Amino acid sequence: MQGLRVARQMVERFGFSKKIGQVAIGGPGGNPFLGQQMSSQKDYSMATADVVDAEVRDLVETAYSRAKQIITTHIDILHKLAQLLMVKETVDGEEFMSLFIDGKAELYVS
């Protein structure tokens, strides 16, 4: 799961956790297909691992809720995009953005 791995890196390496702070914890990891991440030892306690897991869970759940809310709010634009894709098969960035501008969708930056 790519999203879970990114969320874990956000917490462990990039300081996206108020509970842990701006401290990089954990090792550099590695490619799990080569067995590098599977056998690596964590350089923090089980209590910290629990905090990391909770923070990762919160990040993933927040991102899921936000994505669901954006899609629900702009379902009409999503349907227009689907109709356009059924006709054209591909849509360039300008066409994509014009759907959102015409639909008066807000830009979600925060």
N, C-alpha and C positions, 0 to 999 in steps of 0.2 A: 504494500500500500504506500504509494508515493506521498500522499497527503499526510499520512501519519508520520512518515520519516521526516518530512519538512517541518511539521509541527514540533517534533522532538528536537530537531536541530535549532528551531527558533527558541526553545526553552533552554536547552543545554549549552548552545554555543553562541547565540546571538542576543541574549539578554531580554527576551520577550516575556519575562515573568517578574511581576512585582515581588513575589514571595522569595525568589532566588536572587533577583537583582542582576546587575550588569557584570556577572561573573561567568566565565566559560567553565563548565564542568563536563565531565565525561571525556573519553578519548576521542581521537579523530574518527573512529569508526572504520569504515572500509566497505568494500563491495561484499554484500552478504552472499552473493553467488560464488564468491571465491573463498568463503569461509572466514573472512577477516573479521567481520562484525560479530559473528556467532560466538567466537571463542574469546573475544576481548573482555577483560575485566572492567567493571565500572570503578572509577576512582572516588566514589562517594558512598555514603551509608545507605542502608535500607530505608531509613526515615526520609532521607533526601530523595531516594528513588520514588517513594510514595508521593512526595510533593511534586516531583517531576511528572509522574504519571497523571496526577490530578490536574496539573497545569496544562499538559498536553491534551487531556480530555476536554478541559474547558475551552482551549483554543479551537479544537475540532468541532465541538458542539456549537460554539459561537459562530464559526464560519458556516456551518451547515444551516443554522437558523437564519443567518443573514442572506445566504444564497437563496434559501427557500422563500424568504420574504421578498427579495428582489424579483424572483421569477413570478411569484404570485401577484405582486403589484403590477408587473408589466407583462402579464400573460397575453394581452392583445398584441403586443409587439412581437412576442415569441411566436404567436400564430401567424402573423404577417411574414416573419422571417421563414417559417416552415413552408408557407405557400410559395414564397419567392424561390426557395431552394428546390422545391418540387419542379418548378419551371426551368430554372437556370442551372441547377446542380452546384454552382459556386457563386459566392457573393464576395465582392472585394470590400476593403475597409470603408471606402466612401459610401457604398450602398448600405452597408451595415450601420454606419453612424447616422445616415439619413433616416433610417427607420426609427432610431431612438430620438432624433431631433424632431421628426414629424410627430412622434408619439409623446413628445414633451417629457421624456424620461429624465430623471435627475441623474447626475453623474455621482457615483458613489466612490469617494476618494478616501474617507477616513477609515 
